[in-house]
């Protein structure tokens, strides 16, 4: 069984029902909808399509919308693109100026902060500009590294604090869709500090949106403020593309490791993303470096990996996912069983830590215990257990559908939805019969069983036992 979770981004290459089906069967547990591209009707139709396929397969998947957040993008270019040559000087303005080769940036806050000497990166730093002169209504920039620039590409200003709003107009429209579609996760791009997360959660609460928040870490400010962000977010994404623009690229692997370590200590699911199998956008096999990148993310103890362009616009979306799953599953043989040494006086943490050590014991080996069954209302007990990376499969059962979907980003957790009566011996039997029907348990085996004395009461996990399946 694959323990590492995989997110697939939906796009033109993966929008058909057949491809969605193949992606789920290959190991996708979550689908990402990038609201930087396409309109609301396009996303709505594909969200419903994924749900239909998930229902037909009887395999739950989570749905994740990715907001633009406080990001700067250039406007539309004449003809959709133009070439920038090294040493060339062009205009940077709020709108295209007549008779001048212009890179339009509609957000005027940029111009209030920009100064001569500032460096600007466009399109994930494939293009580099330097501000050389300030005019009354525009700036003149020199092309340091050129290339073909297309409309609506991202712009990074590493040395500037632009004080942008947490949510842009397009984000508000996306949240309207999140209200009607009851999505599972909402990712906020270009998070700067905990205030961005707090503001987004306030907006979600106002709109009665139950989705969990993913903080995308891709700015120098977010790295500096990460501990505070971690206090407020539900999940984290290490978005390496823009991190390598904001920082010298050689620092990014270390930042990735530190973020994953902190997330794991706090039992917060962490995703590693961006260009993991980039060559498979065009080719059927990954490079050796990409294989190592995927493997190292799993060795780092990431809960989840993400495909972006590989599944959204690539020529081999299903093969890319199968490749990622194959690498991850091989690495998991090495990393499972590595624990944490945490000091805690919290009951939930004590119980899950004890379950982990039992799973490693000679007793568990002798009894051939291979699974841990967790009854959980919020999913927290399953996440606390997941961070230890036990060799045993973690089967989480919840009477809340949103909890089941939220666990689809947590390493090693297979979640199931089941309505059960609270605090009765009959319920134990019902849960075990249900899991036997699902092929998760077999008659005669023993499992580690974790629950609260008062079933269904959040944060009250206090019971750990060896359960014989009769």
N, C-alpha and C positions, 0 to 999 in steps of 0.2 A: 504494500500500500504506500502511495506517495504521501509523505507528511508535509512537505513544503507546499504552500498554497501558491497558485498562479493566477494573476489577473491578465485578461486579454482585452485589449482595446478594440472596440468595434469601429469599423470603417468600411469603405467600399470593398475591400478584399475579404471581409468576413461577415457581411451583413445578411447573407442568405441563410435560410433555415437549415439547410444541409450543412453549411460550414459551421454554424453555431452548434449544431448537434455534435459534429466531429470534435470541436474544441472542448465541449463539456466532457465527452467520453475520453478525450485525451488528458484531462486533468484540470481544466479551467474551473475555478470555484467562484470567480467573480468577473464581471464584465464592466469595463470602463467606458464611459461616454464623455468624450472631450468636447466641452461646450465652447471651446475656442473655434471649433469648426462646425459647419452646417447649422441649420435653423432648428427651432423647437419641434416642428412637425416631423422632421427627419428623425430626431432623437426619440420622440414619443413613439413613432411607429416601430423603431428597432428595439426599444425597451419592451414593448408589448410582444414583439417577435421572440425575444430571448425568454420571456416568461412562458410563452406558449410551448417552446421547445423543452424548457425545464420541467414543465408540468407533464408533458408527454413522456419524458424519460424518468419521471419521478425522482429526479436528482435536484436538490436545492442549489441555487446559485445566488450570489449577492449581486446587487446592482449599485454602481458607483458613478456619480456624476462629478466631473472635474471642472471647477469654476476657474475663471480667468484670474480673479483676485486683483491685488494691486500691481498689475503688470503694465508695462508700456509697450505698445506695438506701433509700428509705422502704419501710415495710411495706405490708400490705394495709389499705385504707380501707373503712369501712362502706359497702356498696353499690358499692364500686369507685372512687368519686370524691366529692368535695364542692367547693363553691365557697368561695374565700377572698376577702374584701372588703378593700380598702385601709383601714388603720386598725384592723382587727379584731385582737383578741388571742386566740391559741389556745395549746394546750399542745404541747410537744415532749417526748416520753417514749419509753422503750424499748418500751412496748406501749400499746395503747389503754386509756385510763383511763375508768372508768364515769362517765357524766354529764358528761364534758368533751370538747369538740371537740379531738381529738388527732391530731397528725401523728406516727405511730410510726417510730422509727429503731432497728431491732433491735441494731445494733452499739453496745455499751455504751462502747467506747473513745472515741466521740464525746463522751459526757457527762463524761468525765474531763478533757477538754481545753477544753470550751466555757465561755465567760465572757460576762458582761453586756457588751453593745455589739458582739459578734461579728455579722457579716453571714452569712446562709445563702442560697444560691441553690438553687432546685428546678427540675427540668424544663428544663435548658439555660438557666437564668436568666430564664425567663418569669415565674417567681414569686420574689420577694425577701422575706426575713424578717430581722428584727433581734431579737436576744436582749435582753429588757428586764428580766427578773427570774429569779433562780435560787431554786428551791424544793428541798426535801429530795430528792425522787425525780424531779423533772422541771423543765423550764424553761418560762417564759412568753415567747412571741415575738409581735412585732407585725408585721402584714402591711404591707410597704412598697409592694410591687407585687403585686396580686392576680390571680386567674384560677381556672380549674377545675383542681384537682389530682387526678391519677389515681394509683392504686396502683402501687408498684414504680418510681416515677420516680427519677432520679438526684438526689443532693444534693451540692453543692459547698460547701466551707468554705475560701475562699481564704487566710485568714490562719492556718490551723491545720496543724500537722504531726501527723497522727493515728496514725502509726506502725502502719499496718495490715499484715497479712501479705501477701506477694506474691501468693499463690494462695488463693482461697477454696474452700470445699467443692464448689461447683458447678463450679469450674475443674478440680478433680481428677477429677470425673465426665467432663468433656469430654475430658480427656487419656486416659481409658480408651478412649473412642471413637477418639481419634487413634491409639492403639496398634493397634487392629484394622483401621482404615481406611487407614493409611499415608498420611496427609495431607501436603500440601506446605509449608504455612505455618501458623504459630500466632501470632496477634497478642495482645499483652499490653496491656490497657487501663490507663490511669492510671499508667504507668511513672514512677517518681520519680528513680531513679538507676541506675547500672550494676549494683548489687547485685540489683535486681529481675530484670534480664536474666540475670545469672549464676545466680541461684536457679532461674529457669525452665529454663535449659539443663541444670542439674544434674538436675532432675526428668525432663527429656526423656531424658537419657543413662541415668538409672536405669531408665527404662521402655523403653529402646531405640527411642525415637521419632526418626526421621530428619528431621523437618520443620525448616525454617528459621524463625527468630524475627523477627517484625515488632514493633519498639518503637513503640507509639502515643504520640506526644508531645502531651499535652493538659493538663499541669500546669505550674505555675511552677517546681516543683522540677526537672522534666525539662528545661526550657529552660536552667536554671542549670547542670545537670549534663550537657548534651547531648554535649560532646566526649568524656566518659568513656563515655556510653551508646553512642556511635558506634563506639567501639573494640570493643564486644562484640556488637552486634546484627548481623543479616544483612540487614535492611531496615528502613525507617523510614516511619511514617505521620504526616503533619501533620494532626491531628484538630482542625480549627478550631473546632468547636462548643464544646468545653469550654475551649479556649484563650481564647476570647472571654469566658469566665466568669472564668477565672483572671487575665486581664490586661485592662486597658482595651481595648475592641474595636479602637480605632484603631491599636494596636500589632501586631495579629495579621498584617497583610500583610507587614510588615517581618520579623517572626519567621519567617514562611513562606519568604521569600526567603533568609534566612540559613541556615536548616536545609537547604534544597534545595542551596544553594551548597556547604555542607560535605559533604553526601552525595555530590554529584557529584565533588568533589575526591577522595573516598575510594572512588569506584566502588561505592557502596552504593545499591541501588534505593530511590527515594523516592516515596511515594504522597501525593497531596493529596486530602483527603476532607471531607465534611460539607456538606450543603445546597448542592451545586454547581448543581443544577437543581431546587431545592426546589419551585418553583411547578408543575413538571410532575408532582408528586404528584396534582394536581387538574386541571391544564390541559394541552392538547396542544402548547403553545408555551412556550418559556422567556421570562423577562424579559430586557430588554437588559442589565441589570446581571449576570445569570447568564451570559449569553453572554460578557461581558467577563471574568468570574471564571474560567470554563473556559479561555478564551484566555490569560489572564495566567498561569495555572498552567503551561501549555505554554511560554509565553515565558520563564518562570522556570526552564525545563529540568527539570520534573518528569518522571519516568519513566512514572508511572502515575496515573490518575484513578479515583475510586471513586464509584459510585452507592449510596446507602443506602436511605432510604425511597422514593426515586424508582422503584427496581426491586423493592423488597421489598413495598411496600404501595400504590404509586401506581396510578393509572388507566391510565398509558401507559408501562409498563416498557420495551418494545422501542423505542418512539419516543424515549424519553429517552436510551437508549443510542445510537441512531442520531444523535440531535442532538449528543450529546457527541463522537461520532466525527467528525461532519462539521466541527464547530468545530476540533477538534484537527488534523485532516488539513489544513485550510486554513492554520492557523498554522504547521504544520511546514515549509511552503514557505519561510517567513521564517527559521526558526531553524536548519534543518539546515545544516551546514557551519561553524558557529561552534565553534571549538576552545578548548582550554585551554592555558595556557602553564605547564607543570609541569616542575620540575627533578627528574630521577630518575636513579638508577643501577641500577634494577631491570630485568632483561632483559625480562620480560613488558611492562612499561610502555614501555620503549624501542621494542620491536617494534610495539606497538599505536599509539604516537605516530607512528612512521614510516609505518605503513599509512595513518593518517589523512592525513598530508601528501602521500603518493602519490595518495590519492583526490582531492585538490584540485589536482593538478598538470596541466599542459598535456598531459603524456604520457597520463594517465588519460582526459582529454577526447578526445584524438586516437584512442585505442584503444577509446573508448566503453565503458570499464569501468564497470559499474553495480552490482557486488556484491563483497562481501568474504566469503570462506568461512573459517570458523574451526573447527579441530578442538579441542575442549576437554573435559577430564575433569571439572573442578570448575565450569566456567562463568566463572571469573575473567577469562580472556583476553577473552571476549565482553563482560563488564561493563566492563572497562578500555577497550575500544574504543568501547562504547556511549556512554560519558560525553563523548566528543568530538562526538557528534551528527553523524557523517558523512552526506553526502547519499546515499551508497551504502547499499543494503540489507545488513544483516549476517546471514549465514546460519551458524548455529552447529550443528555436528554432534557429538554425544556418544554414547559407548557406555554411558552411565549414564542411566537414565530419570529419576532424581531431578534430575539436572543439567538435563535438558530442561525439566522442570516448573519448576525454580527460575528459569529465564531468561524465563518468561512474564510477569515484572514489569519486565523491562529494556527500555528504549526502543530501538526499531529492530531488535531481535533476533528472528529467526524460527528457533526451535530444532527440530532433528530428532534422533530416536533411531536409531542404526544401529550394529550390532555389526560391528566391523572388526578385522582383524589389525593388530598394532602394528609400525610401522617396516618396511613393505614397499612397493615400488613398485606392487604389485598393489592395495594398499589405496587409493592415490591414485585409481587408475582406478575402484575400486569405489565410493568416495565420490562421484566425479563422475557416474558412471552412475546412482547412486541419486538424486542431485539433479536429473538430467535427467528421470528417471521422475516425480519429484515436480513437474515443471514449473518448477523454480527456475533451472535452467541450460539454455542452448541451445548446440547444436553450432556451433563457429566463434567463439564469444565468448571474451573474456579476463576473468579474475577475479583479484583479489588473494587469495592463499592463505596462511593463517597456521597453523602447527602446530609441534610440538616435534620435535626430531630423534629422540627416543625417544617414539613415539606412545603415548599412554595413561599417560604418567608426569606426574602433576600438577606444576604450577609449573615446567615445563621448556620453555616456548614460546621457541624461538630461531630459527625459520625463517620468512622472509617472501619470497614470490616471486610473479611473474605467471604464472598457470597458463592455458594455452590449452586450451579444451574441444574435444576431437576426437570 
